[in-house]
């Protein structure tokens, strides 16, 4: 990207320096000198275009050769006559139905025009800038049409390989036959496509004339701005063509020839790449609470950004906020690329809000469903979550089941979104909940399974025991969630430990022969710490939650 931007900026500086020399020259003389330079460089440009095309064909054709087919001697491709290649121009003018300039020069010329339009619009009054952006839209449409009309590079490679396979002639003859079939595999259709590409260059010439007519009042006054001085040179060159459509097109093609010849290779389009980072920081237009910090909006930022794995509603909330933030940033970015037109018209906020309202119509029903699912799975049921769900159901008139907000207006969605506080929930509020307990035990069992499969061999047996215990505890927690059931679990743990302890003491300090029970006692004694390892944090977390509930700020 840095290399691309450096090349584009260097080429812009060289272009401006060249064009600025004609700013104070008579228009007829300026155009004559400029056209002579382009004419002198055209053979070199043509050779560069041909060499670049043949290199692409040389690299791409072998991959399209059928399996088992003999190798192709592509060395003779270098001897191909440029007159055979239909996308390499035969002269410094618009082509007809037999040859064209291809789509790449159209993209480059369009990019140069857009650069000039942006330069003048930045210095023009609002009315002129608006007219310039209308011309810019036309240029963009021409460029898009050229991309649509032009076939991909692989089309010729396919035709070339077919001719080599079916014709049996030499490489040069096969190349010529494939060129006659390009790009539509039908002479009549190919002529129409080639003619359509040439028409796009003619359309760009019309855009240049329209641009200079609108921008003349901004460009003509003397200015120290180097870019505007260069555009005065363009104005002199254009006036020298006497507004002849063919000569205006030749002016654009001359710029393409001069730049590409001195570049040595086909230059990149005249467009600087900017990297825009989309983050969760910042507000969105539709949010009346103006939440901007990630900690206020997202649940997944906790626990090293793994917090959203605990609850489905947290994941739904974070996904919704991601779409809302992206919509906000995209509208801002598109507004910037159009010269802040939406901001100037006072419509940027309304566009952003309308897009975000559509997002909320899709995502809020999912958030409601997941909040209710989490409660059924044993998650902490917050009063804010219940208020939000009740409000959504009141708007939709749905007491149970899925909700549909497709008919909700933007104001209703704003009010509902202000009640959506899932992002304010955190792990502390989930301490001791059945869902948190079961998720923790399941994570422990999964970790034990991974360590057993990939960890050191000497840890396999202890880890296997830990995994079995955690799975047993998970089943108990999943089946019994009532307080009385947890008391039974505690009593069972106490009984296991007591039996193991008593049996072990009898085995060690008395002469009583316990037989097979001695192994059971030792196993129960070993099992007790593992069970306690799971039970004690559970009890502590529940106690902490009770303390938090008493101290929760109002």
Secondary structure in CASP SS format (residue, H / E / C, confidence):
PFRMAT SS
TARGET T0000
AUTHOR 0000-0000-0000
METHOD secondary structure of the structure
MODEL  1
X C 1.00
X H 1.00
X H 1.00
X H 1.00
X H 1.00
X H 1.00
X H 1.00
X H 1.00
X H 1.00
X H 1.00
X H 1.00
X H 1.00
X H 1.00
X H 1.00
X H 1.00
X H 1.00
X H 1.00
X H 1.00
X H 1.00
X H 1.00
X C 1.00
X C 1.00
X C 1.00
X C 1.00
X C 1.00
X C 1.00
X H 1.00
X H 1.00
X H 1.00
X H 1.00
X H 1.00
X H 1.00
X H 1.00
X H 1.00
X H 1.00
X H 1.00
X H 1.00
X H 1.00
X H 1.00
X H 1.00
X H 1.00
X H 1.00
X H 1.00
X H 1.00
X H 1.00
X H 1.00
X H 1.00
X H 1.00
X H 1.00
X H 1.00
X H 1.00
X H 1.00
X H 1.00
X H 1.00
X H 1.00
X H 1.00
X H 1.00
X H 1.00
X H 1.00
X H 1.00
X H 1.00
X H 1.00
X H 1.00
X H 1.00
X C 1.00
X C 1.00
X C 1.00
X C 1.00
X C 1.00
X C 1.00
X C 1.00
X C 1.00
X C 1.00
X H 1.00
X H 1.00
X H 1.00
X H 1.00
X H 1.00
X H 1.00
X C 1.00
X C 1.00
X H 1.00
X H 1.00
X H 1.00
X C 1.00
X C 1.00
X C 1.00
X C 1.00
X C 1.00
X C 1.00
X C 1.00
X C 1.00
X C 1.00
X C 1.00
X C 1.00
X C 1.00
X C 1.00
X C 1.00
X C 1.00
X C 1.00
X C 1.00
X H 1.00
X H 1.00
X H 1.00
X H 1.00
X H 1.00
X H 1.00
X H 1.00
X H 1.00
X H 1.00
X H 1.00
X H 1.00
X H 1.00
X H 1.00
X H 1.00
X H 1.00
X H 1.00
X H 1.00
X H 1.00
X H 1.00
X H 1.00
X H 1.00
X H 1.00
X C 1.00
X C 1.00
X H 1.00
X H 1.00
X H 1.00
X H 1.00
X H 1.00
X H 1.00
X H 1.00
X H 1.00
X H 1.00
X H 1.00
X H 1.00
X H 1.00
X H 1.00
X H 1.00
X H 1.00
X H 1.00
X H 1.00
X H 1.00
X H 1.00
X H 1.00
X H 1.00
X H 1.00
X H 1.00
X H 1.00
X C 1.00
X C 1.00
X C 1.00
X C 1.00
X H 1.00
X H 1.00
X H 1.00
X H 1.00
X H 1.00
X H 1.00
X H 1.00
X H 1.00
X H 1.00
X H 1.00
X H 1.00
X H 1.00
X H 1.00
X H 1.00
X C 1.00
X C 1.00
X C 1.00
X H 1.00
X H 1.00
X H 1.00
X H 1.00
X H 1.00
X H 1.00
X H 1.00
X H 1.00
X H 1.00
X H 1.00
X H 1.00
X C 1.00
X C 1.00
X C 1.00
X C 1.00
X C 1.00
X H 1.00
X H 1.00
X H 1.00
X H 1.00
X H 1.00
X H 1.00
X H 1.00
X H 1.00
X H 1.00
X H 1.00
X H 1.00
X H 1.00
X H 1.00
X H 1.00
X H 1.00
X H 1.00
X H 1.00
X H 1.00
X H 1.00
X H 1.00
X H 1.00
X H 1.00
X H 1.00
X H 1.00
X H 1.00
X H 1.00
X H 1.00
X H 1.00
X H 1.00
X H 1.00
X H 1.00
X H 1.00
X H 1.00
X C 1.00
X C 1.00
X C 1.00
X C 1.00
X C 1.00
X C 1.00
X H 1.00
X H 1.00
X H 1.00
X H 1.00
X H 1.00
X H 1.00
X H 1.00
X H 1.00
X H 1.00
X H 1.00
X H 1.00
X H 1.00
X H 1.00
X H 1.00
X H 1.00
X C 1.00
X C 1.00
X C 1.00
X C 1.00
X H 1.00
X H 1.00
X H 1.00
X H 1.00
X H 1.00
X H 1.00
X H 1.00
X H 1.00
X H 1.00
X H 1.00
X H 1.00
X H 1.00
X H 1.00
X H 1.00
X H 1.00
X H 1.00
X H 1.00
X H 1.00
X H 1.00
X C 1.00
X C 1.00
X C 1.00
X C 1.00
X C 1.00
X C 1.00
X C 1.00
X C 1.00
X C 1.00
X C 1.00
X C 1.00
X C 1.00
X C 1.00
X C 1.00
X C 1.00
X C 1.00
X C 1.00
X C 1.00
X C 1.00
X C 1.00
X C 1.00
X C 1.00
X C 1.00
X C 1.00
X C 1.00
X C 1.00
X C 1.00
X C 1.00
X C 1.00
X C 1.00
X H 1.00
X H 1.00
X H 1.00
X H 1.00
X C 1.00
X C 1.00
X C 1.00
X C 1.00
X H 1.00
X H 1.00
X H 1.00
X H 1.00
X C 1.00
X H 1.00
X H 1.00
X H 1.00
X C 1.00
X C 1.00
X H 1.00
X H 1.00
X H 1.00
X H 1.00
X H 1.00
X H 1.00
X H 1.00
X H 1.00
X H 1.00
X H 1.00
X H 1.00
X H 1.00
X H 1.00
X H 1.00
X H 1.00
X H 1.00
X H 1.00
X H 1.00
X H 1.00
X H 1.00
X H 1.00
X H 1.00
X H 1.00
X H 1.00
X H 1.00
X H 1.00
X C 1.00
X C 1.00
X C 1.00
X H 1.00
X H 1.00
X H 1.00
X H 1.00
X H 1.00
X C 1.00
X C 1.00
X H 1.00
X H 1.00
X H 1.00
X H 1.00
X H 1.00
X H 1.00
X H 1.00
X H 1.00
X H 1.00
X H 1.00
X H 1.00
X H 1.00
X H 1.00
X H 1.00
X H 1.00
X H 1.00
X H 1.00
X H 1.00
X H 1.00
X H 1.00
X H 1.00
X H 1.00
X H 1.00
X H 1.00
X H 1.00
X H 1.00
X H 1.00
X H 1.00
X H 1.00
X C 1.00
X C 1.00
X C 1.00
X C 1.00
X C 1.00
X C 1.00
X H 1.00
X H 1.00
X H 1.00
X H 1.00
X H 1.00
X H 1.00
X H 1.00
X H 1.00
X H 1.00
X H 1.00
X H 1.00
X H 1.00
X H 1.00
X H 1.00
X C 1.00
X C 1.00
X C 1.00
X C 1.00
X C 1.00
X C 1.00
X C 1.00
X C 1.00
X C 1.00
X C 1.00
X C 1.00
X C 1.00
X C 1.00
X H 1.00
X H 1.00
X H 1.00
X H 1.00
X H 1.00
X H 1.00
X H 1.00
X H 1.00
X H 1.00
X H 1.00
X C 1.00
X C 1.00
X H 1.00
X H 1.00
X H 1.00
X C 1.00
X C 1.00
X H 1.00
X H 1.00
X H 1.00
X H 1.00
X C 1.00
X C 1.00
X C 1.00
X H 1.00
X H 1.00
X H 1.00
X H 1.00
X H 1.00
X H 1.00
X H 1.00
X H 1.00
X H 1.00
X H 1.00
X H 1.00
X H 1.00
X H 1.00
X H 1.00
X H 1.00
X H 1.00
X H 1.00
X H 1.00
X H 1.00
X H 1.00
X H 1.00
X C 1.00
X C 1.00
X H 1.00
X H 1.00
X H 1.00
X H 1.00
X H 1.00
X H 1.00
X H 1.00
X H 1.00
X H 1.00
X H 1.00
X H 1.00
X H 1.00
X H 1.00
X H 1.00
X H 1.00
X H 1.00
X H 1.00
X H 1.00
X H 1.00
X H 1.00
X H 1.00
X H 1.00
X H 1.00
X C 1.00
X C 1.00
X C 1.00
X H 1.00
X H 1.00
X H 1.00
X H 1.00
X H 1.00
X H 1.00
X H 1.00
X H 1.00
X H 1.00
X H 1.00
X H 1.00
X H 1.00
X H 1.00
X H 1.00
X H 1.00
X H 1.00
X H 1.00
X H 1.00
X H 1.00
X H 1.00
X H 1.00
X H 1.00
X H 1.00
X H 1.00
X H 1.00
X H 1.00
X H 1.00
X C 1.00
X C 1.00
X C 1.00
X C 1.00
X C 1.00
X C 1.00
X C 1.00
X H 1.00
X H 1.00
X H 1.00
X H 1.00
X H 1.00
X H 1.00
X H 1.00
X H 1.00
X H 1.00
X H 1.00
X H 1.00
X H 1.00
X H 1.00
X H 1.00
X H 1.00
X H 1.00
X H 1.00
X H 1.00
X H 1.00
X H 1.00
X H 1.00
X H 1.00
X H 1.00
X H 1.00
X H 1.00
X H 1.00
X H 1.00
X H 1.00
X H 1.00
X H 1.00
X H 1.00
X H 1.00
X H 1.00
X H 1.00
X H 1.00
X C 1.00
X C 1.00
X C 1.00
END
